[in-house]
């Protein structure tokens, strides 16, 4: 009887610790992972479309149209990540950082008033590659991620 | 570093010497860090400053690259937070499972 009581108290303590513990993060989500890879493709294409070596020429309305469509994709991914997040908000933060990066790149292109040079394209793409790499590796380090 | 050092020293007056020295020290300090992201940041900033001095990128592009690096580091820190929280959860749950399945059974 005493042992059962001890076990009961122990279980309650563990349950309280787990429920009240804000230290954990949301588990792996395949859609969130897929969103990172899709957003990366959209982001990289911005540079491939409007930089030296591309077939495209400077066209502000075409760039704006492309970026408006891309912005909606980032917004959808952000809202999805937000809906799955724990209180630590690491999922939505990962998307927001990429979204901010895309907007900054869009503004750089608009302010440039011409297609980007090969040098800036290469340096920017290197940063973007690393940034998405961290976002994806973060997702893959979550509990229940595929091995 | 010597190339950047030489180029920077030829691009301004003596009044800027302190800023230049501090900048070079900070870059050198970052490059010698054992944490790869800090080392990578030092190397990249050195490269971008060289590109700016040589006129291969303009001021707006340099600023864009530096802000981009800032966001990359934010992403790195976020991924580290996810990794630590996930490891903590795995370790904690494994420990609880061990106690529930083995230790309590053995004691009781």
Interface residues (C-beta under 8 A of the other chain):
Chain A: X3 X7 X10 X14 X18 X23 X24 X25 X88 X90 X93 X94 X97 X98 X100 X101 X104 X105 X108 X111 X112 X117 X119 X120 X123 X124 X127 X128 X130 X131 X134 X135 X137 X138 X139 X141 X142 X143
Chain B: X40 X47 X48 X51 X56 X57 X60 X61 X64 X65 X67 X68 X69 X71 X72 X74 X75 X76 X78 X79 X80 X81 X82 X83 X85 X86 X87 X88 X89 X90 X92 X96 X104 X107 X108
